[in-house]
Amino acid sequence: MKHFPHVLTAPLLITVITAHAQSYPSKPIRLIVPFPAGGPTDVTARIISPKISEALGQNVIVENRGGASSIIGSDLVAKSPPDGYTLLNCTVTNTINVSLIPKIPYDMVRDFDPVGQLFITTSILTAHPSLPAKSVKELIALAKARPGLLTYGSAGNGSPSHLAGELLKTMTGITLLHIPYKGGGPAAVEQVAGQVQLAFLSAPAVVPFIKNGRLRALGVTNAKRSIILPDLPTIAEAGLPGYESEGWSGIFAPAKTPVAIVQRLYSEFAAALRDNDIRAKLIAAGTEPALASSDEMGKKVRDEIARWSKVVKASGMRVD
């Protein structure tokens, strides 16, 4: 709920908000990506931002503010004026951080207004071909027979791919040894080399190795099958009902941004996602357009915070 000075009457309030929205934007907009350049969040932001710039008549400047697992860039946006000129490309990492990292300098629910979800990212559970498990059910049985002897790689401690592995462990009672890497690319290369037997990584990192037979795909971590590998079942379908670990990203504004501006931004991002050329580029980058409204995104953030806090607590995870 927005808060405005009490001296404004309702009709005057509406006039002020409408005028603000009609003049918006009158200068360039910063889209903060809270990760280093070159990663999937950065790539998707750079694919869609020219279309938004064209629609709004002002440059949308993608600015990388990586560090502290997205906290540095997110904090910058949380503390920016709520005028629609500084936006955050928020991801599932933001909701994981709430229970994993102590003393975050902002509140994900209180300090941001969601504009909407834009994309989901396909992540895949892969096995090295030497592992005698050709399905999720076989993997679970093998892990129970070899407790603590199977390894899985991730894109780093506290990353969504790390949480995906911990979720599998907590849901099945199996024991896997986690091996963190500095990114999905290095993790995939090490898995191909046989340094880890399993991995939970995003599609761009592993699809080429799946297609040439150097890795075996066991299931998609997402709630639904991916248009990238439509014949590959989800982990839930393949033997673990209820499993879901979905990467996503959306646009967030500082809390108390005028509703009219949030709605204008949502409208333009939604239109961009309907563009066939933009959609094709996003899919080629391993990301699926998946629009959700401000209210839907707000609910998702609350649900994801609750989901991952349970996994963090059950697994005893720590990030030093």
C-alpha positions in Angstrom: 0.0 0.0 0.0 1.3 3.4 -1.0 1.8 6.2 1.7 1.2 9.8 0.8 1.1 13.0 2.8 -2.3 13.4 4.6 -2.7 16.9 3.4 -3.5 15.7 -0.1 -7.2 15.1 -0.8 -8.1 12.0 -2.9 -8.8 14.0 -6.1 -5.6 15.9 -5.8 -3.7 12.7 -5.1 -5.0 11.2 -8.3 -4.1 14.3 -10.3 -0.5 14.2 -8.9 0.0 10.5 -9.6 -1.5 10.8 -13.2 0.8 13.8 -14.0 3.8 11.9 -12.7 3.0 8.9 -14.8 2.3 11.0 -17.9 5.7 12.8 -17.7 7.5 9.5 -17.0 10.2 8.8 -18.2 11.9 12.1 -18.7 15.5 10.8 -18.4 17.4 7.5 -18.8 16.5 4.6 -16.6 19.1 2.4 -14.8 18.4 -1.3 -14.8 20.7 -2.8 -12.1 21.9 -6.3 -12.7 23.3 -7.5 -9.3 25.7 -9.9 -11.0 28.9 -9.5 -13.1 28.7 -9.0 -16.8 28.3 -12.0 -19.1 26.1 -14.2 -16.9 22.5 -15.2 -17.8 20.8 -12.4 -15.9 23.0 -9.8 -17.6 22.5 -11.4 -21.1 18.7 -11.4 -20.8 18.7 -7.8 -19.6 20.7 -6.7 -22.6 18.4 -8.6 -25.0 15.3 -6.9 -23.8 16.5 -3.4 -22.7 16.8 -1.9 -26.3 13.1 -2.8 -26.9 12.1 -1.1 -23.6 14.2 2.0 -24.5 12.4 2.3 -27.8 9.0 2.0 -26.2 9.7 4.5 -23.5 11.6 7.0 -25.6 14.5 7.0 -23.1 17.6 4.8 -22.8 17.4 1.9 -20.4 21.0 1.5 -19.3 22.0 -2.0 -18.0 24.4 -1.5 -15.1 26.3 -4.4 -13.5 26.7 -4.1 -9.7 27.8 -7.6 -8.8 29.1 -8.7 -5.4 27.9 -10.4 -2.2 25.6 -12.8 -4.0 23.5 -10.0 -5.5 23.2 -8.0 -2.3 25.3 -5.0 -3.3 23.2 -4.2 -6.4 19.9 -5.0 -4.7 20.8 -2.7 -1.8 21.5 0.1 -4.3 18.0 -0.2 -5.7 16.3 -0.6 -2.3 17.8 2.8 -1.2 17.1 4.6 -4.5 14.4 7.2 -4.9 11.0 5.5 -5.7 10.6 7.3 -9.0 11.0 4.6 -11.6 14.5 5.6 -12.7 16.4 2.8 -10.9 15.2 -0.7 -11.3 16.4 -4.1 -10.2 16.7 -7.3 -12.3 15.7 -9.5 -9.3 16.3 -13.3 -9.4 15.6 -16.3 -7.2 19.0 -15.7 -5.6 17.4 -12.7 -3.8 14.9 -15.0 -2.1 17.5 -17.6 -1.2 19.7 -15.0 0.5 17.0 -14.1 3.0 17.6 -17.3 5.0 21.1 -18.0 4.0 22.9 -14.7 4.6 22.7 -12.9 7.9 22.1 -9.1 8.2 21.0 -8.3 4.7 20.6 -4.5 4.6 17.1 -4.5 3.1 13.9 -6.5 3.3 12.8 -8.2 0.1 9.1 -7.8 0.8 9.1 -4.3 2.5 11.7 -2.5 0.4 10.7 -3.4 -3.2 7.6 -3.1 -5.4 7.6 -5.9 -8.0 6.9 -4.8 -11.5 6.6 -8.4 -12.8 8.3 -11.6 -13.6 9.9 -11.8 -17.1 11.7 -15.1 -17.5 12.3 -18.5 -16.1 15.6 -20.4 -16.5 15.8 -24.1 -17.3 18.1 -26.0 -15.0 18.9 -29.7 -15.5 20.1 -32.5 -13.3 22.9 -34.2 -15.3 25.0 -37.3 -14.6 28.4 -38.3 -15.9 27.9 -41.3 -18.4 30.0 -43.5 -16.1 27.4 -43.3 -13.4 25.2 -46.4 -13.5 21.9 -44.4 -13.2 19.8 -43.6 -16.2 16.8 -42.1 -14.4 16.0 -40.1 -11.3 14.5 -43.2 -9.6 17.8 -45.2 -10.3 19.8 -42.3 -9.0 18.0 -42.2 -5.7 18.3 -45.9 -5.3 22.0 -45.7 -6.1 22.6 -42.9 -3.7 20.9 -44.8 -0.9 23.1 -47.8 -1.7 26.2 -45.6 -1.7 25.6 -43.0 1.1 28.0 -40.1 0.9 29.9 -41.5 -2.0 28.2 -39.6 -4.8 29.2 -36.0 -5.6 27.4 -33.1 -7.2 28.7 -29.9 -8.6 27.1 -26.4 -8.4 27.7 -22.9 -9.6 28.8 -22.0 -6.1 27.9 -22.0 -2.4 24.4 -20.7 -1.8 23.7 -20.6 -5.6 20.3 -21.8 -6.9 22.1 -24.9 -8.3 23.4 -25.6 -4.7 19.9 -25.3 -3.3 18.6 -27.6 -6.0 20.9 -30.4 -4.8 20.0 -29.7 -1.2 16.3 -29.9 -2.0 16.8 -33.3 -3.6 18.7 -34.5 -0.5 16.1 -33.3 2.0 13.2 -34.7 0.0 14.7 -38.2 -0.4 17.0 -38.6 2.6 20.0 -39.4 0.4 23.5 -38.1 1.1 25.5 -36.3 -1.6 28.8 -34.5 -1.3 28.5 -30.9 -2.6 31.4 -29.6 -4.7 31.0 -25.8 -5.4 32.6 -24.1 -8.5 32.9 -20.5 -9.5 30.1 -20.5 -12.0 28.0 -23.0 -14.0 30.5 -23.1 -16.9 33.4 -24.4 -14.8 31.2 -26.8 -13.0 30.0 -28.3 -16.4 33.5 -28.7 -17.7 34.6 -30.4 -14.5 31.6 -32.8 -14.7 32.5 -33.7 -18.3 36.0 -34.5 -17.0 34.6 -36.8 -14.4 35.5 -34.7 -11.4 31.9 -34.8 -10.1 29.2 -37.3 -11.0 26.2 -35.1 -10.8 25.3 -31.5 -11.3 22.3 -29.1 -11.2 23.2 -26.4 -13.8 21.4 -24.0 -16.2 20.7 -25.2 -19.7 23.3 -23.0 -21.5 26.1 -24.6 -19.5 25.1 -28.3 -20.1 22.9 -28.6 -23.2 25.9 -28.8 -25.6 27.3 -31.7 -23.6 24.0 -33.4 -23.4 23.6 -33.3 -27.1 27.1 -34.7 -27.8 26.6 -37.5 -25.2 29.3 -36.3 -22.8 26.6 -35.8 -20.1 23.4 -37.6 -19.4 20.3 -35.6 -18.6 18.1 -37.1 -15.9 15.5 -34.4 -15.4 14.5 -30.7 -15.5 14.5 -29.1 -12.0 11.6 -26.7 -13.1 7.9 -27.2 -12.4 7.2 -27.8 -16.1 9.1 -29.3 -19.0 11.3 -26.9 -20.9 10.8 -25.8 -24.5 14.6 -26.2 -24.8 14.4 -30.0 -24.2 10.7 -30.8 -24.4 11.2 -34.6 -24.3 13.1 -34.4 -21.0 10.8 -35.0 -18.0 10.8 -32.9 -14.9 12.4 -34.4 -11.8 8.9 -34.5 -10.3 7.6 -36.5 -13.3 10.7 -38.7 -13.3 10.3 -40.1 -9.8 10.2 -37.3 -7.1 6.7 -35.8 -7.0 6.6 -32.3 -5.5 10.2 -31.5 -6.5 10.6 -27.9 -7.9 13.6 -25.7 -8.1 13.0 -23.0 -10.7 15.3 -20.1 -11.7 13.5 -16.9 -12.5 14.0 -13.2 -12.9 11.8 -10.1 -12.9 11.9 -6.4 -12.6 11.6 -4.7 -9.2 11.4 -1.0 -8.2 12.0 0.6 -4.9 9.1 0.5 -2.5 6.5 3.3 -2.8 7.1 3.8 -6.5 3.8 5.2 -7.9 1.4 2.5 -9.1 1.0 4.2 -12.4 4.7 4.0 -13.1 4.8 0.3 -12.1 1.9 -0.4 -14.4 3.5 1.5 -17.3 6.7 -0.5 -16.9 4.8 -3.8 -16.7 2.9 -3.0 -19.9 6.1 -2.2 -21.8 8.0 -5.3 -20.6 5.0 -7.4 -21.4 4.8 -6.0 -24.9 8.5 -6.7 -25.4 8.1 -10.3 -24.4 5.5 -10.7 -27.1 8.0 -9.7 -29.8 9.0 -12.8 -31.8 12.6 -11.7 -32.3 13.0 -11.0 -28.6 11.5 -14.3 -27.7 13.8 -16.2 -30.1 16.9 -14.5 -28.6 15.8 -15.3 -25.1 15.2 -18.9 -25.9 18.5 -19.2 -27.7 20.1 -17.8 -24.5 18.5 -20.6 -22.4 15.8 -18.5 -20.9 12.0 -18.8 -21.4 9.7 -15.8 -21.4 7.3 -16.3 -18.5 5.3 -13.1 -17.7 3.7 -12.7 -14.3 2.0 -9.6 -12.9 3.1 -7.4 -10.0 0.8 -9.2 -7.6 1.8 -12.6 -8.8 5.4 -11.7 -8.5 4.9 -10.5 -5.0 3.3 -13.7 -3.9 6.0 -15.7 -5.6 8.7 -13.9 -3.7 6.9 -14.6 -0.4 6.5 -18.3 -1.3 10.1 -18.7 -2.5 11.4 -17.1 0.7 9.4 -19.7 2.7 10.4 -22.6 0.5 14.1 -22.0 0.6 14.2 -21.1 4.3 12.9 -24.7 5.0 15.7 -26.2 2.7 18.4 -24.1 4.3 17.2 -25.0 7.8 16.8 -28.7 7.0 20.2 -29.0 5.3 22.2 -26.9 7.8 23.7 -24.9 4.9 26.1 -22.1 5.7 27.7 -19.4 3.5 30.8 -17.9 5.2 
